[in-house]
Amino acid sequence: MALNKNALIRYKTIDKCLQNNYRQWTLDDLIQACSDALYEYEGRDVNVSKRTIQLDIQLMRSDKLGYNAPIEVYSKKYYRYADEGFSITNIPITENDMDVLSETVEMLKQFKDFSLFSELGGIIQRLEDTVYTEKTHQASIIHLDKNENLKGLHWLDELYRAIQKKVVLDITYQSFKASKPNVIKFHPCLLKEFNNRWFLIGMGRKGRGVVNLALDRIISVDYDFKTDYKDFEFNADTFYKDVVGVTVNQGERPSDIKLWIDRHNAPYVLTKPLHHSQYVEKEHEDGSVEVMIKVKINFELERLLLGFGEALEVLKPERLRKRVSTKLAKAVAMYQD
């Protein structure tokens, strides 16, 4: 059931009134209290009808909101809680609610390096403590892959806020290929995760277009408040539509890539496509399949295909077939006596 803000204010106000056992509350009293509360929140008079408060009480009594409030009428005029200690704010969380919250927290813990999530764990912990004091704590039944030893994760929050505030950065960076670090003037626009690694996406040197920087190769980050941020148009879904991973060869068109997968691995590729463009070109009697994907050839794609070993063959294009074949030949040579 969708609840608007005014309704929630009325429920909270009625609850607060009925918790006060030192006063007798008529329907008119509750109407006036709700009107005063709405005026305080809205800054204007809000018409609260008798019918509205009667419906509110009816809803609070029911299980539609999960309150089941024991509101009773006595002396045919006054309202109160039959249970003097009752409050809608003390409604216990069900076991199913707690299971959902617990698993959600486990997933959100993946983002613990962002300060905007820093208080979430404490909030849920307090909820868990309230519920689990009366029942056995159970282990999580959802497990996500994570690597606590990944380098560069401490930059996440700082870079996130720089993107929010549109601040130009001076990033000291050293790629795996560089012999020494250098400082890059960077206009950040996106944080992207791929294969359990994080990347900062944005504009760097003129003429290079959109580039990505691996967080684990960042040495330091400084702010350049004197340089105006270049507010360029960037759509991540469109930019990464034709690639696997984060490396985008911006001057290259997507290639039609044909792959053969053996019968043992075919089900895995069919149920978890290598790319959203994937479709089945041919199914063989032995259970193997030929699939097509349309992507730009990059480092991440090559690593993905090489990971299948003998279970996958690149049929076309020829240039990708040769590159994969050469790397496999070198791998085999390493095992030769």
Summary of the structure (lengths in Angstrom):
residues: 337
radius of gyration: 30.1
end to end distance: 70.5
largest distance: 98.5
contacts: 842
relative contact order: 0.06
helix: 39%
strand: 21%
